[in-house]
Amino acid sequence: MTEDILRLIGLLDHDSTDSAEDAKAELISIGVGVIQPLIAEVPSLRRYGQLSAIEIFEQLGDTRATPVLIDLLDSEHETVREWSAFALAQLGVHTAAPALQEAYRRLRTQGAPPDSSEAVALRHALSVLGVRREVMPPLTASLRLTIGTLEAVWPAARLEDVINDLAEHDQAVLYFQLWTATATGTYWTSHESLDWEYDPRISWSRTVTTARDAALLEAAFVATRENLFATVEWIDQSDA
């Protein structure tokens, strides 16, 4: 069995994504017996293989993967770092909080914008693990829904209210995304967007105002309907 597991782990780096995906599915089907061999092999895997390994750790829900996931927060690949943060949050690894905090501090020191996918992943992980307090004003909280796999969405018809509520509570709205809920699932839906960018050189009050204005302008072009929802990403001054 060990030889078979190692063979499958090697296939996670296969040039054929179909072969890699098949190997990942088979490893998951074997169960927690793959965890230790996979932990040992992760450092030698390439980007795709490491991403597949992270998915296996998440699917099997085994916290023995904690040390290697923390190590992957220093990966040269942004997506690997991002997925590792999400995995640590999903596994509920509270001991990873200092490493996640350091990763976020390092990212911001390097000048990465707060709306980068890695920054979003790190803030999410810190919030889930109870280290970061997400500011959610009463109105925004009261309108929050869970739709399918999306844990926090808001009716598109109330998007402007949410944007204004967040800004009135000193929160900077970075962006929003639209999702259409159907009987078969929830699907990302495109919308007109502006090229608003976070500027660390301006005051926080100005950041909140310009972010709100840009988000409201985008929201004005959204044709709302009953099954259209929005996810919203925002930050507090303490996140900047």
Helices and strands as residue ranges (DSSP letters): H 2-11, H 17-30, G 32-34, H 35-41, G 42-44, H 47-60, G 63-65, H 66-72, H 78-90, G 94-96, H 97-109, H 117-128, H 138-143, E 145-147, E 150-155, G 156-158, H 159-168, E 172-182, E 185-189, H 204-220, E 228-235, G 237-239
